[in-house]
Amino acid sequence: MTLTAPARPVMPPSDHTPRPYRGPSKADVLAMRRQYCHPSTFLYYREPLMLVEGFMQYLYDETGRRYLDMFAGIVTVSCGHSHPKFVERIKAQIDAIQHTTTIYLHPNFPMMAKRLAGKMPAGLDVTYFVNSGSEANDLAALMARAFTGNNDIVGVRNGYHGGSPSTMALTSHSTWKHPQQPNLGIHHAINPDPYRSPFTGTPEEIAHKSAEDIRDLIRYSTPGKIAAFIAEPIQGVGGATQGAPSYLREAYAVAREHGGLCIADEVQTGFGRTGEHYWGFQGSGVVPDIVTMAKGIGNGWPLAAVTTRREIAEALTQRIHFNTFGGNPVSMAAGLAVMDIIDEEGLQENARVVGARLKSGLEELQTRHRLIGDVRGKGLMLGCELVRDRETKEPAVQETLAVWEAMREMGVLVGSPFIKHQNWLIFQQCKDHGHPFALPF
């Protein structure tokens, strides 16, 4: 009897034809990178992939081969690679004026701030623009400390908040933390993710016990008052993990009881990615005091923001604070274009529908493959954790790498081993109108 391998999936047809690539060869690019680029930068895959063109949910290598981007440029491409409306708006602004700062008036700056206020709960209506999620979270921590007069900040284990010295301290992954980062006054509470929690019980019971751990941290590790509690509604780098919706409600209550502000890190969950809501925190029925955002706000353009209440923002006026590129007219044009496209093309609803279909498919695979220990997330922010034993939950690290490499061979790009010994796959497709196709696992 002859066994045949399952047929590889066939990409849906596309009417986009990539331009012929006439740049340096892949070998030359790799050689230049190895010689001149910082050694801390790393490449995905055993055989590095060179991407030279993108259109909507697809990417193309130098040979013209097409890939389905289900990682969205690390959760950054929110409305499609080189979306025609986005490109048109950027080009129009560059033709008019490329750069000016907030020391002069330009309409894009307050227009973008007004658009964000229109998407926020009442009272969250003042925004400061920066360039990256690290900057945004760094600024949020500074404002919280300035407003409360307290220093200590509580984060959540397995969370990620950036790579600057201060946000590296907020991050709770040893692989992302250089020993030189200032960790003074930063504490990490138990992660409410029910799949790997040290606590037992229902997801709601685990959420309650995890929130009470914040109370213990404050009691035993701080002066009794904190500046802030910061958390991602769904942990991105941590593998699309989340607690029950009750967790943030209880955690916010504990933080406020001890003088702290509540910071929602929406760098990955924001702008409709979860499908059900525009912001991830809305899924828990909470209203934060500060919201940070990046990545999807600019569709790949370097743009980030911090939105808060007027009285909190005023605390930053005690000293001069200025960002050369924050509020740049091209960046603001990018943000305005993204928000228009998401609304006009119904991309939040698309994330809900396509994400539900993809999650259902992953759950069906879970019934047939014991390697899949957990399927989690919302909308187009999904995670799939692979384990060698469902009882012990031993991480299936090598198996995860094998599946990840096989998917690349199929033409499907997903997120995975950023973290040493990682055993999960991340599905965070562009929110445009592409649809996932069947994967023969």
Backbone torsions as a table, in degrees:
resi	resn	phi	psi	omega
1	MET	NA	129.9	-178.3
2	THR	-100.9	126.3	177.9
3	LEU	-93.2	135.1	178.6
4	THR	-114.7	141.6	178.8
5	ALA	-69.7	146.7	177.8
6	PRO	-61.4	146.9	-179.8
7	ALA	-65.1	141.6	176.9
8	ARG	-70.4	147.7	180.0
9	PRO	-66.1	149.4	179.9
10	VAL	-102.6	130.1	178.3
11	MET	-62.2	142.0	171.5
12	PRO	-60.1	152.6	-179.5
13	PRO	-63.7	150.6	177.1
14	SER	-135.6	139.3	179.4
15	ASP	-91.1	7.6	177.9
16	HIS	-92.0	128.9	176.6
17	THR	-110.3	117.5	-178.8
18	PRO	-67.3	149.3	177.3
19	ARG	-72.5	148.8	175.7
20	PRO	-60.7	134.7	179.5
21	TYR	-86.7	128.3	-177.7
22	ARG	-126.8	20.8	-179.2
23	GLY	-88.6	-166.6	178.9
24	PRO	-59.7	151.6	-179.8
25	SER	-67.6	160.8	178.0
26	LYS	-59.4	-40.2	179.6
27	ALA	-63.6	-41.1	179.2
28	ASP	-67.0	-40.6	178.8
29	VAL	-62.9	-44.3	179.7
30	LEU	-63.6	-40.7	179.2
31	ALA	-64.7	-43.6	178.0
32	MET	-62.7	-42.2	-179.1
33	ARG	-62.6	-44.2	180.0
34	ARG	-64.7	-32.4	-176.6
35	GLN	-85.0	-37.7	-168.9
36	TYR	-113.6	-17.5	-177.3
37	CYS	-94.8	152.2	-175.1
38	HIS	-59.4	135.4	-176.3
39	PRO	-66.3	-13.0	178.2
40	SER	-75.0	-18.0	175.1
41	THR	-74.2	143.6	-175.3
42	PHE	-134.1	163.8	-178.0
43	LEU	-115.1	148.1	172.3
44	TYR	-80.0	152.7	168.4
45	TYR	74.8	149.5	177.8
46	ARG	-58.9	-44.4	174.6
47	GLU	-105.2	105.4	-174.5
48	PRO	-54.5	144.7	-178.4
49	LEU	-101.2	128.6	176.7
50	MET	-106.3	118.4	-178.0
51	LEU	-108.4	129.2	-174.3
52	VAL	-123.3	-6.8	179.4
53	GLU	-156.2	151.1	176.4
54	GLY	-143.2	146.5	173.9
55	PHE	-149.0	116.6	-178.8
56	MET	54.9	-120.6	-175.5
57	GLN	-87.4	4.5	-175.0
58	TYR	-112.6	150.8	173.6
59	LEU	-125.8	154.4	-176.5
60	TYR	-131.2	137.2	176.3
61	ASP	-89.5	-175.6	-173.6
62	GLU	-68.1	-16.5	177.7
63	THR	-90.6	-6.9	-177.3
64	GLY	94.0	1.4	178.5
65	ARG	-67.8	139.9	-175.9
66	ARG	-98.3	139.5	177.2
67	TYR	-126.9	143.0	172.8
68	LEU	-85.6	118.4	-176.8
69	ASP	-87.0	98.1	177.6
70	MET	-103.3	20.4	172.6
71	PHE	-118.1	-12.0	174.1
72	ALA	53.4	45.2	178.5
73	GLY	60.3	41.3	-172.0
74	ILE	60.4	58.1	173.9
75	VAL	59.4	39.3	-174.7
76	THR	-118.0	-35.2	-177.4
77	VAL	-83.1	100.4	-171.3
78	SER	-90.9	-23.3	-178.4
79	CYS	-133.4	19.5	173.3
80	GLY	109.5	142.3	176.0
81	HIS	-64.1	130.7	176.6
82	SER	49.3	41.8	176.3
83	HIS	-55.8	127.7	-174.1
84	PRO	-54.3	-40.8	179.9
85	LYS	-67.4	-38.9	179.3
86	PHE	-64.4	-48.1	-179.6
87	VAL	-61.5	-42.0	-179.5
88	GLU	-61.3	-43.0	-178.6
89	ARG	-67.0	-40.2	179.0
90	ILE	-63.7	-47.7	-178.7
91	LYS	-61.5	-41.0	-179.4
92	ALA	-61.8	-41.0	-179.8
93	GLN	-70.2	-39.8	177.7
94	ILE	-62.5	-37.4	178.2
95	ASP	-63.9	-29.3	-177.0
96	ALA	-86.0	-58.9	175.6
97	ILE	-158.5	128.5	-173.8
98	GLN	-84.4	-39.5	-175.8
99	HIS	-147.8	134.1	162.9
100	THR	-152.7	168.6	-176.6
101	THR	-114.2	178.0	-176.5
102	THR	-75.1	0.7	173.9
103	ILE	-76.7	-10.8	174.9
104	TYR	-119.8	157.7	175.5
105	LEU	-77.3	138.2	168.2
106	HIS	-150.6	137.4	-172.5
107	PRO	-64.2	-31.3	-174.1
108	ASN	-61.6	-36.0	-175.9
109	PHE	-61.5	-58.7	178.8
110	PRO	-70.1	-26.9	178.5
111	MET	-64.7	-41.1	178.9
112	MET	-68.4	-40.6	177.6
113	ALA	-61.7	-40.3	179.0
114	LYS	-65.2	-40.0	179.4
115	ARG	-62.6	-41.6	178.4
116	LEU	-64.4	-41.4	178.8
117	ALA	-59.4	-35.1	179.5
118	GLY	-68.4	-17.7	178.7
119	LYS	-98.6	-6.9	-175.2
120	MET	-97.6	159.9	170.2
121	PRO	-60.1	155.6	-179.2
122	ALA	-54.7	136.0	178.3
123	GLY	100.8	-29.1	175.3
124	LEU	-88.4	86.9	-169.0
125	ASP	-139.0	15.6	178.5
126	VAL	-124.6	127.7	-173.4
127	THR	-127.6	140.8	172.8
128	TYR	-116.8	127.9	-177.3
129	PHE	-98.7	138.5	175.7
130	VAL	-134.0	-157.6	-170.8
131	ASN	-117.6	-16.0	-176.4
132	SER	-151.5	164.9	177.7
133	GLY	-64.1	-36.0	176.9
134	SER	-60.3	-46.7	178.1
135	GLU	-61.1	-41.4	-177.7
136	ALA	-63.7	-46.2	-179.7
137	ASN	-69.9	-34.2	175.7
138	ASP	-61.6	-44.5	179.8
139	LEU	-67.9	-38.5	178.3
140	ALA	-60.9	-42.6	178.4
141	ALA	-64.2	-41.2	178.4
142	LEU	-61.8	-45.1	-179.7
143	MET	-65.0	-40.9	179.5
144	ALA	-62.4	-42.8	179.1
145	ARG	-67.7	-40.2	179.8
146	ALA	-66.0	-39.1	-176.5
147	PHE	-74.4	-44.1	-175.1
148	THR	-85.6	-24.2	-173.7
149	GLY	77.9	3.5	178.4
150	ASN	-101.1	164.5	-175.5
151	ASN	-113.2	-38.3	-171.2
152	ASP	-71.3	141.6	178.0
153	ILE	-128.9	136.3	178.1
154	VAL	-107.2	127.1	172.6
155	GLY	-112.7	-167.1	-178.0
156	VAL	-122.6	136.2	177.0
157	ARG	-57.3	142.6	-179.7
158	ASN	80.2	4.2	179.5
159	GLY	-86.1	157.2	176.2
160	TYR	-130.9	131.4	-177.6
161	HIS	-134.0	5.2	174.5
162	GLY	139.6	177.3	-175.5
163	GLY	-118.8	5.4	173.3
164	SER	-75.1	163.8	-177.6
165	PRO	-53.0	-44.0	-177.3
166	SER	-75.4	-38.1	179.7
167	THR	-77.4	-22.8	172.0
168	MET	-62.8	-34.8	176.2
169	ALA	-66.9	-39.0	178.0
170	LEU	-66.9	-29.9	179.9
171	THR	-68.4	144.9	-177.3
172	SER	-123.0	57.9	172.8
173	HIS	-138.3	120.5	-176.9
174	SER	-60.7	-31.3	-177.7
175	THR	-68.8	-17.5	-179.5
176	TRP	-104.0	3.7	-172.8
177	LYS	-114.5	108.2	173.1
178	HIS	-72.5	146.7	-177.9
179	PRO	-65.7	-12.5	-178.4
180	GLN	-85.2	-6.4	-176.7
181	GLN	-72.7	142.5	-179.3
182	PRO	-76.4	111.8	-173.9
183	ASN	-102.6	5.5	-175.4
184	LEU	-63.7	127.9	175.9
185	GLY	82.1	9.3	179.5
186	ILE	-109.9	133.7	-178.0
187	HIS	-134.5	149.4	-177.9
188	HIS	-124.7	123.5	-179.2
189	ALA	-88.1	165.1	179.3
190	ILE	-58.9	135.5	177.0
191	ASN	-70.9	130.1	-178.1
192	PRO	-79.7	2.6	179.1
193	ASP	-55.9	117.0	-174.8
194	PRO	-69.2	-19.3	-175.2
195	TYR	-70.0	-38.0	-178.4
196	ARG	-124.6	23.8	179.2
197	SER	-69.3	144.2	171.7
198	PRO	-72.0	-13.7	178.7
199	PHE	-89.7	158.0	176.4
200	THR	-112.6	165.2	178.4
201	GLY	121.9	-172.8	176.7
202	THR	-70.3	164.5	175.7
203	PRO	-54.3	-36.6	179.3
204	GLU	-69.6	-39.2	177.8
205	GLU	-66.8	-39.5	176.7
206	ILE	-65.4	-39.5	177.1
207	ALA	-60.6	-43.0	179.9
208	HIS	-63.9	-46.5	179.7
209	LYS	-63.7	-36.0	179.2
210	SER	-68.7	-39.0	176.9
211	ALA	-66.3	-37.5	177.8
212	GLU	-67.0	-25.6	175.6
213	ASP	-63.7	-31.0	175.5
214	ILE	-62.6	-42.2	178.8
215	ARG	-60.3	-42.8	179.4
216	ASP	-66.5	-40.7	177.7
217	LEU	-58.3	-46.0	-179.0
218	ILE	-64.9	-39.7	-177.9
219	ARG	-66.4	-40.7	-171.7
220	TYR	-102.7	-14.8	-172.5
221	SER	-122.8	0.9	-178.5
222	THR	-133.9	174.1	174.5
223	PRO	-72.2	2.3	-179.1
224	GLY	104.2	-8.1	176.5
225	LYS	-130.3	146.8	178.6
226	ILE	-127.4	160.5	175.4
227	ALA	-84.2	-37.7	-174.2
228	ALA	-164.0	159.4	166.2
229	PHE	-119.0	128.3	-178.6
230	ILE	-122.9	137.0	179.2
231	ALA	-156.6	149.6	169.2
232	GLU	-85.9	133.9	175.3
233	PRO	-57.4	-38.2	169.7
234	ILE	-131.4	126.2	-178.0
235	GLN	-73.1	123.1	-176.1
236	GLY	-82.5	-69.0	178.3
237	VAL	-57.7	-30.9	-179.3
238	GLY	-74.1	-0.4	174.5
239	GLY	104.6	29.6	179.7
240	ALA	60.1	35.4	179.4
241	THR	-87.3	153.1	177.7
242	GLN	-160.5	158.3	174.3
243	GLY	-94.0	179.8	173.7
244	ALA	-61.0	153.8	-179.4
245	PRO	-54.9	-26.3	-179.5
246	SER	-69.5	-17.9	-174.6
247	TYR	-60.7	-53.0	-177.1
248	LEU	-64.0	-33.6	177.7
249	ARG	-62.1	-46.1	-179.4
250	GLU	-72.2	-39.9	-179.8
251	ALA	-64.0	-42.9	178.7
252	TYR	-62.4	-39.8	-179.5
253	ALA	-63.1	-43.5	178.7
254	VAL	-63.6	-45.0	-179.6
255	ALA	-60.3	-45.1	-178.0
256	ARG	-69.7	-32.1	176.4
257	GLU	-60.5	-26.4	-178.1
258	HIS	-109.8	27.3	171.8
259	GLY	81.2	6.1	-175.1
260	GLY	-92.9	153.3	170.8
261	LEU	-89.4	157.8	-179.2
262	CYS	-110.2	121.2	-177.0
263	ILE	-108.7	123.1	174.9
264	ALA	-98.6	114.9	176.5
265	ASP	-85.0	100.8	-177.4
266	GLU	-103.0	22.3	-177.6
267	VAL	-56.2	-39.1	179.9
268	GLN	-103.6	-33.0	-173.2
269	THR	-86.2	-13.5	-172.7
270	GLY	-74.9	170.7	174.7
271	PHE	63.8	41.5	170.2
272	GLY	82.5	5.2	-175.6
273	ARG	-61.2	-34.5	-178.4
274	THR	-77.3	-7.3	175.4
275	GLY	82.9	-53.8	-176.5
276	GLU	-68.5	-33.6	-175.5
277	HIS	-139.6	162.6	176.8
278	TYR	-72.9	-35.0	178.8
279	TRP	-118.9	143.2	-179.6
280	GLY	-61.1	-36.1	-177.3
281	PHE	-64.0	-23.4	-179.7
282	GLN	-65.6	-24.3	177.9
283	GLY	-67.6	-16.6	177.7
284	SER	-104.3	0.5	178.5
285	GLY	67.6	33.3	179.8
286	VAL	-116.4	161.8	172.9
287	VAL	-123.9	110.6	179.6
288	PRO	-73.2	171.0	174.8
289	ASP	-92.2	-27.3	179.4
290	ILE	-139.8	137.3	176.3
291	VAL	-122.1	126.7	174.9
292	THR	-107.8	146.8	-178.2
293	MET	-150.0	153.9	177.8
294	ALA	-163.3	-152.7	175.8
295	LYS	46.8	-94.8	-173.4
296	GLY	-62.7	-19.4	179.8
297	ILE	-62.5	-26.9	-176.7
298	GLY	-116.1	0.3	179.2
299	ASN	54.6	33.1	-178.6
300	GLY	108.8	-16.5	175.0
301	TRP	-78.1	140.1	-179.0
302	PRO	-68.9	98.2	-176.3
303	LEU	-149.7	137.3	176.2
304	ALA	-150.5	168.7	-175.4
305	ALA	-157.0	157.5	174.2
306	VAL	-128.3	119.3	178.5
307	THR	-112.7	136.5	-177.2
308	THR	-153.7	-172.2	177.0
309	ARG	-85.8	156.4	-176.9
310	ARG	-56.5	-44.8	-175.6
311	GLU	-67.8	-30.6	176.2
312	ILE	-72.7	-42.8	179.1
313	ALA	-60.1	-35.9	-178.4
314	GLU	-61.1	-26.7	-179.3
315	ALA	-62.1	-24.7	-178.8
316	LEU	-78.0	-11.9	-178.2
317	THR	-82.1	1.5	177.6
318	GLN	-62.8	-29.4	177.0
319	ARG	-135.3	169.2	176.8
320	ILE	-72.8	132.8	173.4
321	HIS	-135.5	125.9	-173.0
322	PHE	-144.2	143.3	176.8
323	ASN	-127.7	116.9	-174.2
324	THR	-56.1	-42.5	-174.5
325	PHE	-101.4	-9.9	177.0
326	GLY	-65.3	124.9	-177.3
327	GLY	88.0	5.3	176.5
328	ASN	-52.0	135.4	-173.8
329	PRO	-61.7	-31.7	177.7
330	VAL	-71.8	-40.7	176.5
331	SER	-61.3	-41.5	179.1
332	MET	-66.7	-37.1	176.0
333	ALA	-63.1	-38.2	177.5
334	ALA	-62.9	-47.2	-179.8
335	GLY	-62.8	-42.1	178.7
336	LEU	-64.6	-40.0	178.8
337	ALA	-63.7	-43.8	179.3
338	VAL	-58.9	-48.1	-177.8
339	MET	-65.1	-36.8	176.7
340	ASP	-64.5	-46.4	-177.1
341	ILE	-64.2	-42.8	179.0
342	ILE	-57.9	-44.1	-179.3
343	ASP	-73.0	-47.5	-174.7
344	GLU	-66.2	-33.6	-175.5
345	GLU	-103.6	7.5	175.7
346	GLY	61.1	41.4	-173.7
347	LEU	-74.4	-26.0	175.0
348	GLN	-65.6	-45.0	177.8
349	GLU	-65.0	-37.6	177.8
350	ASN	-62.2	-39.9	177.5
351	ALA	-62.0	-38.1	179.7
352	ARG	-66.5	-47.4	-175.2
353	VAL	-70.6	-51.0	-178.2
354	VAL	-67.5	-38.7	178.2
355	GLY	-62.7	-40.2	178.7
356	ALA	-63.8	-39.6	178.7
357	ARG	-65.3	-44.1	180.0
358	LEU	-65.9	-43.9	179.6
359	LYS	-63.6	-40.0	177.6
360	SER	-61.0	-40.7	178.5
361	GLY	-65.3	-40.0	177.6
362	LEU	-66.0	-38.8	178.2
363	GLU	-66.5	-34.5	177.1
364	GLU	-67.6	-41.2	175.6
365	LEU	-60.6	-35.6	179.8
366	GLN	-61.2	-32.7	179.4
367	THR	-71.2	-20.4	-177.1
368	ARG	-105.1	-13.7	-175.5
369	HIS	-133.4	110.2	-178.1
370	ARG	-67.5	-11.5	176.3
371	LEU	-63.8	-28.4	-178.6
372	ILE	-85.6	108.9	-177.6
373	GLY	-88.5	-33.5	-175.3
374	ASP	-151.7	139.8	172.0
375	VAL	-122.8	129.2	-172.2
376	ARG	-151.5	170.2	177.1
377	GLY	109.9	-177.0	-178.7
378	LYS	-138.0	150.8	174.2
379	GLY	54.8	-130.8	178.0
380	LEU	-103.5	41.5	169.6
381	MET	-133.4	83.3	-172.0
382	LEU	-120.5	151.4	176.3
383	GLY	-131.9	150.6	179.6
384	CYS	-135.4	111.9	-175.9
385	GLU	-98.4	130.8	-177.9
386	LEU	-105.4	132.8	-177.9
387	VAL	-134.2	151.3	178.0
388	ARG	-80.0	-24.6	-178.7
389	ASP	-144.7	122.6	-177.0
390	ARG	-70.2	-20.1	179.2
391	GLU	-81.9	-50.7	-179.4
392	THR	-81.8	-19.7	-177.6
393	LYS	59.8	34.0	176.7
394	GLU	-61.0	124.7	-177.7
395	PRO	-60.6	132.3	178.3
396	ALA	-94.5	72.4	-172.0
397	VAL	-67.3	-52.4	-178.2
398	GLN	-65.4	-37.1	177.5
399	GLU	-64.1	-38.2	177.8
400	THR	-62.6	-44.6	177.8
401	LEU	-60.4	-40.1	-179.5
402	ALA	-64.6	-44.7	178.9
403	VAL	-64.3	-43.1	-179.6
404	TRP	-59.7	-45.2	178.7
405	GLU	-67.2	-38.8	179.5
406	ALA	-64.0	-38.6	178.9
407	MET	-64.8	-38.6	176.6
408	ARG	-60.5	-42.3	178.7
409	GLU	-62.2	-32.3	176.7
410	MET	-73.7	-14.5	-177.8
411	GLY	96.9	20.6	-178.8
412	VAL	-119.2	122.9	-177.6
413	LEU	-105.0	119.9	177.6
414	VAL	-128.0	167.0	179.3
415	GLY	-85.3	145.4	173.8
416	SER	-159.6	-115.9	-155.9
417	PRO	-69.6	65.7	167.9
418	PHE	-71.7	-34.0	-172.7
419	ILE	-105.3	136.1	178.4
420	LYS	-56.2	134.9	179.7
421	HIS	67.3	23.5	-179.3
422	GLN	-71.7	143.0	-178.6
423	ASN	-133.7	35.5	176.2
424	TRP	-135.0	157.2	176.6
425	LEU	-112.5	139.3	-177.1
426	ILE	-112.8	128.7	178.7
427	PHE	-112.9	108.0	-177.0
428	GLN	-138.2	61.2	-174.2
429	GLN	-60.0	153.7	170.4
430	CYS	-54.0	146.3	-173.8
431	LYS	-87.0	10.3	178.3
432	ASP	-71.2	-169.5	-168.6
433	HIS	-88.0	28.8	173.4
434	GLY	-76.1	158.3	179.8
435	HIS	-128.1	137.2	176.9
436	PRO	-66.6	148.6	176.7
437	PHE	-112.3	167.7	-171.6
438	ALA	-65.2	135.9	178.2
439	LEU	-111.1	123.1	-174.0
440	PRO	-84.2	65.0	177.5
441	PHE	-72.1	NA	NA
